[in-house]
């Protein structure tokens, strides 16, 4: 399997990096919780014009019909620039909404998102009926599995958002969400599993993007900060740590890209391959972001330093991944898949 990016994928990566560097700098991410909803909706219209929300949606429903490899590229760029919009959640759910058919509320919801008319906050439902909302301030979408081939999609009323662990993404906790509209979706038996796998892989990509940005900031600081008339990056204790972090992030990225490629190709190993990305991404990302704080020294623990923003994005996404599937469960599934293939 060739994991080298194609020319089109490189162009997509360059376009995403250029747009986000210009239109979503760290100053915008830092003020995300207090940013007016109208400003976020305007940026969503710009992002929809790029086609990113519709990357995975089928061409027959006005989507781009591309694969997880392309979605991975955009999700990683979003993490690197601390995008304060729930792009990954919307990219993930649109194929499922589109599969419901051309008529009905679900199709209308998907069409509005792809057209840039709005986006959905992501409502993660909890067993007690409450919800954790990512990207709060607009209407939220919650999905739950109700049967082998049925899903329930609920549109929740907008709730005000604030800064949580990650100040670059407005969030809210809702004890009793107000359901504005709901629809039962008839889907293929594997739809729920594919939807969750897409979400896990793209959240892993977003996490790696944020961690890589933290590592780049640490490496730049190590080249510039001088002690005893030489850059601190010349010290083995610093440069070896940064090199180890780069290797760990690259290993996690390769695992994620391989899993995305396996899903795009419909490979039998796709389910097994997708187990490695969240495990490696969470471990490598946390370590790289935490070490970036250490390399910055006293500056790293100040509010003015952007590195703490990357750390908090990494910690939130790692918590989200491990809430989906815990580390022991992942390790057990990896062990079982290896035994099955032996």
N, C-alpha and C positions, 0 to 999 in steps of 0.2 A: 504494500500500500504506500503510495507516494504522498508524503506529508508536506512536501514543499509547496508554498503558496503559488497559485497560478498568477498570471499577469492581472487578471480581473480582481483577484483577491488582494493583491498588492495595491492596486488602485483604490479599492474600497478602504483599505487600511489607511492609506495616505489621506484620502478625503475625510475620513472620520477624525483622524488626528488633527488635521488642519482646522476643520470646523470647530471642534471642541476646544482646541487651544485658543481660538479667537473668540468664540461666543460663550464659553463656559470656563473662564480662568478660575484659579483658587479663590479669588475675592467673591465670585458669585456663589461658589459652593459654601464658603464660610457663612454667608448671609442667607442660606437657603430657607431656614425655618421662619425667617421674618419676611421672605420675599412674597410680594402679592401674588395671588392666584392668577391674575390677569397676565402678569409677566411670565409665569410658568406656562400658561396656555399659549402665549405667543411663541415661546421657544419650542413648544411641542409642534406647533404648526410648521416651524422651520425644519424640525427633525422629520416630520412626516413628509415634507417636500423632498427630503433626501431619500425617502423610501425605507428607512430603517425599521419602523414598526411592522411593515408588511413583508419583511424579508422571508419569513417562513410561511406566510399565507399563500395558498395556491393561486396560480395565475388565472384560473377560471373564476376566481372571486376578487379580481383586481389586485391580487398580491404579486410579489416578485417570484415566488416559487423557488427560492434558493434553499440552501441546506444549512445544517448546523455549523459547518465550517465558516460560512460567511457571517452567520449570527454570532459565532464565537469572536470574530474579529471586532465587530461593533461593540459587543458586550465588554470586551477587554479594554477597548478605547474609552468606553463610558466609565469604567472603574478607574482608569488612569487619570481621568479628568474630573472624577467625583461628581458625575452627572447627578443632579438633584431631582430627577424625574424617574419614575418606575418603568424605564424602557424595557428592561429584561422581562419583567412580569407581563407587560403587554405583548411583547414579541412572542412569548411562550404561549399565551392563551389564545391568540388570534386564530391559529390553524384549527383549534377545536371549535371555536365559534363559527368559523367559516364552514366547517364540515356539517353544521346543522342544516345547511340548505340555503337557498337564495331568499327565502321568505321567512318571516317571523322576527321576533325581537333580537335574537342572537345575531343574525345576519346584519341587522340594522346597527347594532352596537359595534360590530367589527368594522363595518363600512365607515362609520363616523370616526373611529380611531385612525384608520388608514388614511382618511381624507384630511386629518389634522384638526377636526372639529373639537376634539377633546381626547382625554386619555382616562384610564381607570386607575385609581389607587388600588393597591393589592391588599385584599382583606384575607388574612390567614385565620381561619376559624379554629377555635379551641373547643375541647370537649364540654366545657361549661356553658357554651353558647356565646361567649365573648369573642372579640376579634382584635387582632393586632393589624393596624393599617399602615402600610408603607406608601408614602406619597400623599398623605392626608391633605384635605382641603378641597378635593373634588369627589364625585361619586366613586364608590369603591365596588369592585367586582369580587365575589367569592364563589369558588367552585367546590362542590363536594360530590363524592361518589355515592350514588344511591342504589346501584345495582351493577351486575357484571357488564351491562351495556347501556347504562343510563347515568347521566350526570345532572346535577341541579346547579344552575347558574343563578345567582342572586345579585341584584343591583342594590347596593346600600346607599343611603343618604350620605351626603358629604358631612364630614366632621372636621373641626379645626385641627390643624397639626401643630406640633411643636418640636423642639430639639430633644431627642432622646440620647441614647448612647452615642449615636452618630449624628452630630449637628448638621451634617451636609444633606440630610434627607428628612423632611418633616414626617413625623409619625404620630400615631394616636392609638390609645387603647380604649375600646368601646365595650362596655359591659353588655348592652343589649342593642345590637345594630338594628336600625330601622330599614326594613326591606321595602324598597320602592316597587320592585318588579322581580319576578322570578320566572324561570322557564326550565322545563325538563328537556334534556337533550338525549336523543337516541344516537349512540356512538358505537364504533367497533369495539370488540372486547378488550383490545390492547391500548385503547386511547388514553385511559387514565395513567397507565404505566409510562407511555411515551410522553405525556404532558409533564409528569413529575421528573422524568429523566432530562427533558429539555431544560426545565427550570434549574435542576441541580447543576447541569453542565454550564449553563450560561451564568449562573451565580458564581460558579468556580472561576469562570473567565473574568467576571467583574472583580472578584477578590484579587486575582493575580495581577490585574491591571493596576489596582490601587497599591498593592505591595511592590510592584515593579517601579512605580513612581516614587515610592518611599525609598527604595534602594538607590534609584538614580540620584535622588536628592542627597542621600548619605554619601554616595561616591563623589558627587560634586563638592560637598562640604569637606570631605577628606582630602581632596586635591587642593582646596583653597586655604583651609585653616592651617596655620603654621605655629609650631612650637619648637623652641630651640633652633630656629632658623631653618626648619624643614617642614614640609607638609606632613600632617599626621597620618596621611595615607601611606607614607613610606614605612610606618611601623608594621611589623608582621601581625601583631595582634589585631590591627584594624583591617589591613588589606586581606588577610586570610579569612576573616569573618565575612567581609563583603563578597569575596569570591565564593565561599561556601553558600551564602545566601543566593547568589546568582545561579549557581548550579542547581540548588533545590527548587527555585522558581522555574528554571528551564525544564527540569524533569517533570514538574507538575504540569507545565504548559504542554509539553509533548504528550503526556498522558491524556490531557483533555482534548487536544487536537486529534489524537488517534481515536479516542472514543467518538468524537463528533464525526470523523470520517467513516468510522465503522457504522454508525447509525445512518449516515447518508447513503452508504453502499448497501444497507440492509444485511450486513454481515452477521453470521450466527454468534460471533463473539461480542456483539454490541452491548448486550446487557452486562456481561462480565467486565468489558473494558470501561464502562461508565462508573464502576465502583472505585476506581483508583483516583480519578480526578479530584473529587471533593476531599478525599482523605489527604492526598499530597498537597492540594492547594491550601487547605486550612492550616496544616502544620507548617509548610514553608512560608506562607503569607504572614502568619502571626510572628514567626521568628524574624523574618526580614524587616517587618515594620517596627517591631520592638528594638531590634538592633539599630535601626536607623535613628531612633530616639537616642540611644546610647552614644552613637557616633557624634551626634550634635552636642553632646554634653549638656551643660546647664541650659543652653539655648533650646534644646529639644523639648524641655518641659514647660516652655513659655507659651502663652496663648498666641503670640505673634508668629511663632514658627508653624509652617503648614504641615510639618511631618505628623503632628498629632492627629490631624484630620484624616490622613491616610490610615493611621493605626486604628482609629475608631471605625472607619468604613470596613476595614479588614475584620475587626472583632465582631461587628454586627453581622456581616455576611457569613463568617465562620459559625456564629451562633445559629443563624438561619439554616445553614447546611446541616449542622449537627442536630438541630431540632427535627429535621426531615428524617435523617438516619444517623444514629449515634455511632461513635467510633467503634465500640465493641461489635455492634451489628454489622458495620462495614467490614471489619476484619473477619468476622465469622463468615460472611457471604463470600469474601475473597477466598478464604480457606476452603469453603465448600465447593466453590467453582473450580479451584485448582484440583481438588480431589476428584471431582466429576470428570475433569479432562485428563486425569492421569491414566 
